């Protein structure tokens, strides 16, 4: 596997986090100081300004807390590093990588269609599976509303806690919810896994091309051994 050099992707969403935190914290301290010294009175304008600065400070903290590496792409597959844990997608499980669309409009995600879901469900951390179900619920609702064919199934497609059965296994709990979730995405969008553009360091189309190239390279390395 020495021919395959791992690639590490850092999200653009982390950019400017430290600067935003420092500037907003400085401004907040300044506003609180002049209020404490009675230089100005606390009014609606000051309250609004304080709220804006506080929100900016929180955004900066969130940016800083984003994982430094969002994706590790190696000979085994793709590892998505989330604040809640890791989502693992082996190359052997990937059928297709593409950009999802609703009514011809591209979504702000890169999508992956799986040959089978078992490896990703079983190898990934439960907390990140649970978080992705919640984060992407709106995409399912939007897709169902646009498609129209699955209105009667909407409740189970958006959040289904029932056991998920495959030919060999029965998933329960968080794994079952996630399995139902990605199966619904596949039915609606033709793709199981959605990776937000905010986690990328390049244009979505370039990331799609990268994953396709690396999957091909991984298969060639395996064949040459």
C-alpha positions in Angstrom: 0.0 0.0 0.0 3.1 2.3 -0.1 2.0 3.8 -3.4 -1.1 5.3 -1.8 -0.4 8.5 0.1 -3.2 9.4 2.5 -4.9 12.8 1.9 -6.2 15.0 4.7 -8.9 17.5 4.1 -9.3 20.6 6.4 -12.7 22.3 6.3 -13.1 25.8 5.1 -15.6 26.4 7.9 -12.6 26.6 10.4 -11.1 29.5 8.6 -11.2 32.8 10.5 -12.4 31.2 13.7 -9.5 32.4 15.9 -9.6 35.9 14.5 -13.3 36.2 14.9 -13.1 34.9 18.5 -10.4 37.4 19.5 -12.0 40.4 17.8 -15.5 39.7 19.2 -14.1 38.9 22.7 -12.2 42.2 22.7 -15.2 44.2 21.6 -17.4 42.5 24.1 -15.0 43.3 27.0 -14.8 46.9 25.7 -18.6 47.3 25.7 -18.9 45.8 29.1 -16.2 48.0 30.4 -17.7 51.3 29.2 -21.0 50.1 30.6 -19.4 49.4 34.0 -17.8 52.8 34.0 -21.2 54.5 33.2 -19.6 56.1 30.1 -22.8 55.3 28.2 -26.3 54.1 29.2 -27.6 50.7 28.5 -30.2 51.1 25.7 -31.6 49.2 22.8 -28.7 50.1 20.6 -26.2 48.8 23.1 -28.2 45.7 23.8 -28.4 45.0 20.0 -24.6 45.6 19.6 -23.8 43.3 22.6 -26.0 40.6 21.2 -24.3 40.8 17.8 -20.9 40.6 19.3 -21.9 37.7 21.5 -23.2 35.7 18.6 -20.0 36.5 16.6 -18.0 35.2 19.6 -20.0 31.9 19.8 -19.6 31.4 16.0 -15.8 31.9 16.4 -15.7 29.3 19.2 -17.7 26.8 17.1 -15.3 27.4 14.2 -12.3 26.7 16.4 -13.9 23.5 17.8 -14.5 22.1 14.3 -12.1 19.1 13.7 -8.9 20.2 12.1 -9.2 17.4 9.6 -12.7 16.7 8.3 -11.7 13.8 6.0 -8.9 11.3 5.9 -8.7 9.5 2.5 -6.5 6.5 2.5 -6.1 3.0 1.0 -9.0 1.7 3.1 -11.6 4.4 2.2 -12.9 7.6 3.6 -13.1 8.6 7.3 -15.3 11.6 8.0 -14.2 13.3 11.2 -17.2 14.9 12.9 -17.3 16.6 16.3 -19.3 13.6 17.5 -17.0 10.9 16.2 -16.0 9.2 12.9 -18.0 7.9 10.0 -16.1 5.2 8.1 -16.8 4.4 4.4 -14.7 1.7 2.9 -13.9 1.8 -0.8 -15.3 -1.7 -1.2 -18.8 -0.3 -0.1 -18.9 2.6 -2.5 -20.8 2.3 -5.7 -20.9 5.9 -6.9 -20.0 9.5 -5.8 -22.0 12.4 -7.1 -23.7 15.7 -6.2 -27.3 15.2 -5.1 -30.1 17.2 -6.7 -33.7 18.0 -6.0 -35.7 18.9 -9.1 -32.5 19.6 -11.0 -31.1 21.9 -8.3 -27.8 20.9 -6.7 -27.8 20.5 -3.0 -24.9 21.8 -0.8 -23.6 18.2 -0.3 -21.5 15.5 -1.9 -23.3 12.2 -2.0 -22.2 8.6 -1.9 -24.2 5.6 -3.0 -23.3 2.4 -1.3 -23.2 -1.2 -2.5 -24.1 -2.3 1.0 -24.6 -0.2 4.2 -23.3 -2.7 6.7 -19.7 -1.6 6.9 -20.5 2.0 7.4 -23.2 1.3 9.9 -21.1 -1.1 11.9 -17.7 0.7 11.8 -18.9 4.2 12.5 -19.4 5.9 15.9 -23.0 5.9 17.2 -22.9 9.5 18.2 -22.1 10.7 14.7 -24.7 8.4 13.2 -27.3 9.9 15.5 -26.2 13.5 14.8 -26.3 13.0 11.0 -29.9 11.7 11.2 -30.9 14.9 13.0 -28.8 17.2 10.8 -30.2 15.9 7.5 -33.8 15.5 8.5 -34.7 18.7 6.7 -33.2 17.3 3.4 -35.6 14.3 3.7 -38.6 16.5 4.4 -37.7 18.7 1.4 -37.2 15.7 -0.9 -40.5 14.1 0.2 -42.4 17.4 -0.3 -40.8 17.9 -3.8 -41.2 14.3 -5.0 -44.8 13.7 -3.8 -44.7 9.9 -4.2 -43.8 9.2 -0.6 -46.0 11.6 1.3 -47.8 8.7 3.0 -44.5 7.3 4.1 -43.1 10.6 5.3 -43.2 9.9 9.1 -41.3 6.6 8.8 -38.8 8.0 6.3 -37.9 11.1 8.4 -37.4 9.3 11.7 -37.9 5.5 12.0 -36.8 3.9 15.3 -37.9 0.4 14.3 -35.3 -2.4 13.8 -33.7 -2.5 10.4 -33.5 -5.9 8.8 -31.0 -7.0 6.1 -30.6 -10.5 4.7 -28.1 -11.4 7.4 -28.5 -8.9 10.3 -31.0 -6.9 12.3 -29.9 -3.4 13.4 -31.5 -1.8 16.5 -31.3 1.5 18.2 -29.1 4.3 16.7 -27.8 1.9 14.0 -31.3 1.1 12.9 -32.3 4.8 12.8 -29.3 5.6 10.7 -29.9 2.6 8.4 -33.5 3.7 7.8 -32.3 7.3 7.3 -29.8 6.5 4.5 -32.2 4.0 2.9 -34.7 6.8 2.7 -32.1 9.2 1.2 -31.2 6.5 -1.4 -34.9 6.1 -2.3 -35.4 9.9 -2.7 -32.0 11.0 -4.0 -30.3 7.9 -5.2 -27.5 8.4 -2.7 -27.1 7.0 0.8 -24.6 9.4 2.5 -24.5 13.2 2.3 -21.4 15.1 3.2 -21.9 18.8 3.7 -20.0 21.3 1.5 -19.0 23.2 4.6 -16.7 20.3 5.5 -14.7 20.6 2.3 -11.6 22.6 1.3 -12.5 22.8 -2.4 -15.4 22.9 -4.8 -17.9 20.0 -4.5 -17.2 18.9 -8.1 -13.4 18.8 -7.4 -14.0 16.7 -4.2 -16.2 14.3 -6.2 -13.4 13.9 -8.8 -10.8 13.4 -6.0 -12.8 10.6 -4.4 -13.3 8.9 -7.8 -9.6 9.1 -8.5 -8.6 7.8 -5.1 -11.1 4.9 -5.3 -9.6 3.9 -8.6 -6.1 4.2 -7.3 -6.9 2.1 -4.2 -8.3 -0.7 -6.4 -5.2 -0.6 -8.6 -2.9 -0.8 -5.6 -4.8 -3.7 -4.3 -4.6 -5.5 -7.6 -0.9 -5.0 -7.9 -0.1 -6.6 -4.6 
